[in-house]
Amino acid sequence: MLFFKLILVVATFFQLGSVFAQGEMRRIEDTSKKSKKNDSINQTKAEDYLIISYEKDTTFVDTALTIKKEYKFNYLRRDDFGLMPFSNLGQTYNSLTYNFQNTKLMPLFGARARHFNYMEVEDMKYFRVPTPFTELFFKTAFEQGQLADSFFTINTSPQVNYSIAYKGLRSLGKYQHILTSTGNFRFTTNYQTKNRRYLARAHIVMQDLMNQENGGLRDESVEYFESGAEEYLDRSILEVQFEDAESILKGKRFHLEHEYKIIDANDSLSHNNLSLGHVISFEDKYFEYSQRSSQDYFGDAFKNSNLKDRATLEHFYNQLQLNYSNNIVGDLQFNISNDNYNYGYNKLVLLNGQLITNRLKGNVYSAGAKYHKKYKGFDLLGDAGLNIAGDFDGNYIKGMASFKLNDDIYANASLNHSSKVPNYNTLLYQSDYVNYNWQNSFDNVKTQQLAFQLKYKKLADLKVDYSTITDYVYFRADEASGQVRPFQNSGTINYLRAKLDNEIKFGKFALNNTILYQNTKDGNQVLNVPEFTTRNTFSFTSYVFKKALFLQTGLTFNYFTNYYMNGYNPVLAEFYVQNDKEYGNFPRFDFFLNAKVRQTRIYLMAEHFNSAFTGYNYYSAPGNPYRDFTIRFGVVWDFFI
């Protein structure tokens, strides 16, 4: 079955490639007939180099040096506010906030702690450029390693674009046995005929994310770490729980979206558009935890050495779309989809007289609709989906209305309801550790979210959302065994978030603030978040050396209040709820000195420079300290050929 799925996807890619090749051959033939003009190259600017998101929103290459660029200069290459990184680059992140808006009908794979750097379909971007464009990213890591991201894109004709990129990391880390080695390869292409009747875009992504796992510091090492004694500032001498475990998340995906316009607005007096769309996607991924010898830390094991747990998922997705639009009705889409899934293991487990199956597999058929209309300054969006056949029930509906008064004032409101099956690893899990084997029949997790946003460009951006979560599924330690396993909450959680972003400028100085307030009403304490989280940056920017160099320097302060921070379990690659000890209430100060010379941005950072004089009580998770003071360097080169 897998063989035929791969053949179908590959054949579709080759068919698309044939279309590209024919279009390129025609282009070459056409240009060969043209007489030579002058050899001068047309001047282009960064705004001509377009970036197209999964949602088909278009931006352009931005070479400016701003505070937002400073916030994105990290391993994830996006603003990581609300995430608490672990000590080594490429490890996981503890979440300080959650967004319960959902428009997915299928359960997720699991091992969510390892997915922060796993690029999903929604993370892919496509390009349209007048000349070849290259971006090179580099940043130092922690001991014997570096982070690099290389990207290249080219339009071989106005109709065809290709891009190829690879992000690689290797970092040893300061503590024992936390080496990370990750790679993200991605290839994209998009194509359109000259009359824009047929449009297609596709990508191939191959990812492998490896971490050595040490289980965190031992209890006595926690005391040594918090003492701040000079002999323990060499973190490599602190003893960890174990030094023989490793986990890896690996996946590959082939994805194609294409559309043919049956009726084009240019051919219709009534401005009608009618098109057929098709999405086909295949993803094969696995998560593996291996350990040379069993550890009492995780309880009893079926064997004493060479432990290996591997969960796999093959997901084949097809969607057919009928799209209609005109200037009166708006944009309307109806779609039907099929999800073919195969999740599980290659063995059966008999535990306490109960047989635990090895596979969850089948087909889910769903239907959906989308709507978009601009009306008297309002932008109206609607999206709904429903599983109509198969083993998994699920549905969602989302509505949003936005209003833009002018270039400075923007507001929107949205409502989202969803019912979805919990993640695969909560339903079925197998391990060489006895207490990490289960098969559950949890109810769907039901969420409702009401959200508002009010943005005034010159003052602030305020976002508020209120969520209710029923039958929430989470991980915590079982009272009998002391080991982590999934549970379903019996009540309803009420969760409020309010986030304020603003920038205050005075001359060449600026103060950027991001403040998050959160409140949960949850009798069982299964959703723990800090009440306040803040990030404040005071910066100075100016041209120097007769405007040959643009300088940016400043200080960033990060802080969150005490709360029952989630613990990290490496066997599952999941965070789990603990209510024994609160963590937080420590400041983090980072100094930065950045510069821009033409299209090159240079970054110099002194991270957490206050660590030596504000107390050694900083943790990313229980038993896992955050980073000590370190100086790091990085650069981004943009080349427009």
N, C-alpha and C positions, 0 to 999 in steps of 0.2 A: 504493500500500500504506500509506504514511504517512497519507494522507488518511483512509482507512477506520479506521485505528487511532485517530486523533484523534476521529473521529465517534463511535466506540464508547465511548471514555473520557468525552467530553463528554456523550453521551446518558445514560451511567450517572450522572454527576453531576447532570444535570437531573432524572433519575428520583428520585434521593435527595433533591434539593431539593424536589421535589413532595411527597414524604413528609413532609419537615420542615414545609412550608407547611400541609399538611392538619392536622398535629399542632398547629401554632401557631394555626390557625383554630379548631379545637375548643377550645383553651385559652382563646381570647378569648371564644368563645361561652359557655363554662362560667363564666368569671369575671363576665361581664355579668349572669348570673342571681343572683349572690350579692349579698346586702345589704351595704351598707358597714359595716365595723367601725371601730374607732377608728383615727385617723391615725398612731398611733405606729409607728415602724419597729422591727422586731425587732432586737435587738442581735446582731451577728455578730462573730466573731473570726477571726484569720488562719488558724487551723486548719480553718476551714470552706471555704477557697478551695483546691480540690484540683488537683493537677498529676498527670497520668497519663502515664507514659512509654510508649515503644514496646513494652516488655515487659509493660505493664499494671501496673507497680508504681506505687503511689499515695503521693505526698507532699503537702505543703501549702506555701502561700506563707510564707516565712520572712523576717521583717523585722528579725531580730536583726543586730547588728554584731559579727561574730566574725572570728577570724584566717582561717578558711576563706573568708569573704566577701572579705577582703583579697586572698587568693590568686586569687580569681575575678574581681577587678575589672580586667579586661584586655580586649583586642580579641576574644579567643575566648570570653570570658565563662565560662571553666572553668579549673580549676587547670592551669597550664602547666608544672608541674615535669617535668623531662626534656626540655624543648624550649628551644632557644637562639634567641631572636628576632633578626631582622636589625635594622639601625639605624632603619629607618622603620617606623611602624605600618602594618600591612596587607601587609607583605612576608612572605616565607616564614619557616620555622623549621627550624633544623638539629636533627635528632633525636639526643638523647644516650642513648636507650634504645629498645628494640623489643619488641613483644609478638607472638609468633608463634602465638597461639591463633587458629584460623580456622574459621569455620562458613559459608563462602561457596563456591559451586560454579562461579561464573563469573569470568573475568578482570576486573580493574579497568581503568578508562579509560586511565590513565597521567597524565602531568603531575602526579605526586603532590605535588610541592613546592607546588602551588597549591591543594591540597585541604584545608588545615588549617581554613580558614573556610568550606568548602563543606558545606552542611548536607545530610546524607544522610537516608534514611528513618529510620534508627535514632536520629537526633538530634531528631526531631520530638516535640513534647509536646502533649497535649490537656488540656482544662480542664473543671472543673465548679465554678461559683461561685454563691453565694446572691444577690449583687448585682454590678453591673458593677465590674470591677477594671482599673486602668491602672498600668503601670510605665514610667517615663521614665528613661533612662540617658544620661549625658553624660560625656565625658572629653576633655580637650585632647589635641591631636596634636602633630606636629613641624612647625612653620612653616606658617602659612596653612591651617588646617584644623581639623577636630574629628571626633570619633566620637560618634554618637548612635544609640540603639536605643529605639524607641517601640513599646509593646505595649498592646493593649486586648482584653479578653474579657468576654463577657456570656452569661448564660443567659436566652434569651427565654421559656423555660418550664423546669420541672424536667427535662424530657426532652431539650432542645436547647441546645447551646452553640456559640458562634462565637468565634473569636479572629482578630485581624489584627495584624501586626507588620512593622516595617521597620527594618533596621540599615544605616546608611549611614556611610561614612568617606571623608574626603578629607584627605590629608596630603602636603605638599610634600617634607618630609625635609631633612636637613642637608647631604647630599652632592648632587653634580650628577646630574640626570636619574633620580631614584628616586621620582617622584610616584606615589601610590597613590590609587585611587578605586574603592570597592567598594560594592555594595548587595545586601542579602538581604531579599527580600519573602517573607512566608509567611502563609498563611491556613489555619486548621484549623476543623473542625466535628465534633461527635460527637452522636449521637442514639440514644435508646432508647425503645421503646414503654413504656407504663405498666406492662404486665405483664412487661417485660424479656425478652420472647420474641425480639425483633429488636433488634440493636445494630449501629451503624455508626459509623465514623469516617473522615474524609478530610482530605487537605491538598493545597494548591497551593503550590509554592515556585518563585520565579523569582530567579535569582542572576546577577550579573555582577561579576567580580573583575579589575580592570585594574591592571597595574603597568608603569611605565616601567622599562626594563632598561638597566644601564650596564656589566655585565660585571665589576664590581669595580674596585678601584684598580689603576693601572699600577704597575710595579715601582718606579719612582722615587718615586711617591706613597706607596707602602708605607713606604719609608725615611723620607720626610718625616713621615708619620703617627706612626711609632714614635719619632722623635726627640723629640717633645713640644715642639718649638720654638714659641714664641708666635705667629710669623707663620702657622703652619699650623693653629692652633686654629680658624680659620675654615675649616670642612671644605669649603665650597663652592669653594675655590680649588684643591683637590686634583684632579688629572687622573684621569679614569676611562677605561676601555677604549674606550667609544663612547657617543654621546649621541643616538642616532637610532632606538632599538629600543623596542618595546612588546609586551607579551603580555596576553592576556585569556582568562579562563575564564568561559564563559557557559552557563547551563543552566536548563531549566524542567522541572518534574515535576508530574504529576497522579496522586494515589494514593488508593485507596479500599480499606478493609477492612470487611466486614460479615458478620454471623453470624445464623442463625435457629435457635432451639432447637426441635427436633422433640418431644423429651421433656424436661420440666422437673422438677427434683428436687421441687419443691413439689407436683407432680401424681403423684408416684411414691412408693409405700410403701418401696421399696428404695433410695430416694435416687439414682436413675439420672438422668443427663443425657445427651442425645444431640442434637448440633447439626451443622449444615452451615455451613461458612465459605468465604468467597471473598475473594481479594486480587487486585486489578487495579492495575497501575502502568505509567505511561508516562513515560519521561525522554528528553529530547533535549538534548544538550550538545555544546559544541565548545571546543577550545583553539586559539588562533591566536597565532603569533609573527610580527611584521612588523618590517621594517627598511628605512630609506630607501636605504642603500647597503651593499654587501657588505663584510665585514671579514676581513682575513687572520687575525684571531684565531680564526675558525672554519674556516679553510682555503678551498679553491676553491669557487666558486659557479657555478651555471648562468647567472646573469645578474648585472649589476653594480648594479642599482638596483631599488627597489620590491619587495623580497623579501617573500614572504608564505607562511607554512606554516599550513594549517588542517586539523586532525584532528577528525572528527565521530563521534558515537555516538548511534544511536537504539536504545533498549532498551525492549521491550514485554514485560511480565511478567504471567502469570496463575497463580494457585494455587487449587486446590480442596482443602478440608479436611473431614475427618470427625472430629468430636471426641466422645469418650465418657468419662464419669467416673461413679464412684460412691464411696461411703465405704469400700469394701473394696479395689477394684482401684487407685483413684487416677485421675489424669487421663491420657488417652491420645489421641494425634492421629495420623492417617495423612493424608498429603498427596501430591498430584501437581502438578507445575509445568511450565510452558512458558516458556522465555526466547527471544524473537525479537530478534536483534541485527543491527545493520548499522553496522560501524565502518570508517572509512577516509577516502579522499580522492577528488577529482574528476578525477584524471589518472593516467596510466600513466607509469612511469619506465623507460627503457632505460639501464642502467649497466653498462659493461664487457661488453656483449653479453648481459647478463642482464636479463630483463623482470621488473620489480617490480610486482606487482598493485596495484590501488587499493582493494580491498574485502575485508573478512572479514565474511561475513553468512551467516545460517542460523538454524536452530532447535535448541534443546537441550531435551530432555525429561528430567525428573528425578522421583524419588520420595523421600519422607522420612517420618520418624516422630519423635514427641516423647513423653516420658513424665515425669510428675511425681507424687510420692507423699510424704506425710508419715507417718512410721512411728516411734513410740516416741521422739520427740524429734529424729529425723533428717528432713532434707528431701532427697529424692532426685530428681535431674533427669537426663534422658537426651535426646539429640538426635542424629539421624543423617540423612544425605542422600547420594544417589547419582545421577549422571547416567546414564540408561539408554539414551539415543539422541541422536545429534547429533555434531557435529564435535569437541566438547570433552569429554574425559574428566574426571571429578572425583568425589571422595567425601570425606566427613568423618564423624566420630563423636565425640561428646563426652559424658562422664559426670561428674556432680558430686554429692557428698554433703556436706551441711552439718549442723552440730549446734549448737544454742543451749542451753547449760546454764542460763543465766538472762539477765537484762537486761545483764549485764556481760561474759559470756564467750561467745565465738562462734568456731567453727572450721569450715573446709571443705577439701575436697580435690577436685581435678578432673583428668581425663585427656582429652587432645584429640589426635586424629590427623586429618590432612587431606592430600589430594593435589589440587592445583589448577593449572590452566594459568596461566603468567605473564601479566603485564599486556599489554593490547593493543599498547601502544607498543613493547614489546620484540619482539613478533612481526612488526609491520609499521610502518614509519615512512617518510615522504617529506618532503623539504625542498628548498628552493632551494640549500642548501649540499650539495655533492656527497657529503661523507663522512657525511651524516645521512640516508642512504637504505639501508634494509635490509628483508629478509624472512627470518624465521627459523622453524625448526621445533624449538623447545626442548621438552625433556621436562617433565613436570609437576614442580612444586616440592612435595616431600614434607616435612611437618613433624610432629613429635610433641612434646607438651608435658605435663609432669607438674607440677601446681601445688598449693601448700598455703597456707592462711591461718590464723593464730591471732590472735584479737583479744581483748584484755582492756581494757575501756572505760577503766578508771582508770589503766592503765599504758601499753600499747603495742598497735600493730597491725603484725604481722609477716607479710609475703608473700614466698614463695620459689617460683620456678619454674625448671624445667630443660627446655631445648628442644634437639632435634636437627633440623637442617635439611639435607636432601639435595637436590642439583641446584638450589641457590640461584641465582637470576638477579639480576644486579646491573649497574650501569653503571661503567665506568672508561675511561681514555684508551687507545685502540688504539696499540700500539707503532709501527706503520708510519706512520699518519697523524697521531698525536698528538691526535686528536679523540675525543670521548666516544661510546661505543656500548655495547649490552648484551652481556654474556657470561654463560655458565652455569658455575657452579663444579663442578669434577670430584669433589670430596670431600664429606665430611659435616662440618658445623659443630656443635660442642657449645657451648651458651650457657647460663650460669647467672646468675640474678638473685636478689638478696635485698634487700628494701626494708623499712625500719623507720620507722614513724611513731609518735611519742609526744608527750605534753604533760605538762609538770611545772608544777604550780601552787603558788605560795606567796603567800597573801593576794591582793592585787590584781595581782600579777606572775605572768607565765607564760613558760615556755620551750617552744616548739614545734620539734620536730626531724623532718626527713625525710632519711634517709640511704639511699643506694642503692649496693650493691656489685654489680659485674658482672665476669664472667670468660668469655672465649671461647677455645676450642681450635679453631684454624682455620689449617691449614698455609699457605693461600694469602692470608691476611689480607684477606678480602673483607667481613668484618663487624667494623668497628672501633667500639669504644665506650670511654668513659673508665672506669677501674677503680672510682673513687669519685666520686659526685655527692652534694652535700649542700646542704640549705637549713635554716637555723636562724633562728628569730625570737624575740627577747626583747621582751615587750610589757607595757604597763601599761594597765589598764582601771579606770574608776571613774565613778560618777555625780557630776556637779557642778551648781552653781547650783540647789540644793534639788531635785535629781533631774530638773531640766528638760532636761538634756543628758547623754548618755552619751558618755564620752571614751575613745578607744583610740589609743595611741601606742606606737611601738617601732622596732626596728631589725631588718632582715632581711639575712642573710648567705648568698650563693650562691657555690658553688665546684664545679669539677670538675677532675680531674687531667689531665695531658697525655695526648694520644692523637692518632692520625692522623685528624683531623677530615675529614669528607667535604666535597668541593667542590661548588659549585652551577653548573649549566649552564642558562642562560636559554633557549636554543633548545628544549631538551627540557622545561624546568621540572622537572628531576630533579636529585637529589644523586648524586654519583659518588664512587667509592672512590679515594683517593690515599694513597700510602705514602711520600711524599717528605719531609714536614715535620710535626712534631707541634705541636698548638695546645692551649691550655687553661692551667691552673695560674695563673689570675688571679682575685682576689676581686672580688665585687660586693656593695657595701653600699647598701641602700636604707633611707631614713628615712621613716616615715609618721606622719601625724597625722590621725586620722579622728574623726568625731563623728556622733551620731544624735540627731535631734530628732523625736520621734513616729515617723512612718513614713518620714522622710527621712534618708538616709545621705550624709555629706559626706566626701570623700577628698582629702587633700593629700599628695603624695609628692615626695621628693627622691631621684631614681633615680641610682644609680651615683655617689654623691657623692665616692667615693674615687678617681675616675678620674685626677685631676690629680696624685696623690701615690703611686700604687702602680704606675705604669709603663704606657706606651701599647702594650700587647701583647695587647689584648683583641679577639678576632675571633669572628664568628658563623659564618664559613666562610673558607677561604683567599682573601685579597684583599678580604674584606668585613668591615670593622670593626664592632664592637658600638657601642652608644650611649655618648656622653659624658654627663657630669653634666647633668641637666635637672630642672626642677621642673614638676610637672603637677598638675592639679586635676580633680576629677570629682564627680559627684553621682548618686544614685539616688533617685527619688521614687516612692513607692507610694501610690496613691489607691484607697480603698475607698468607693464611693458608696452 
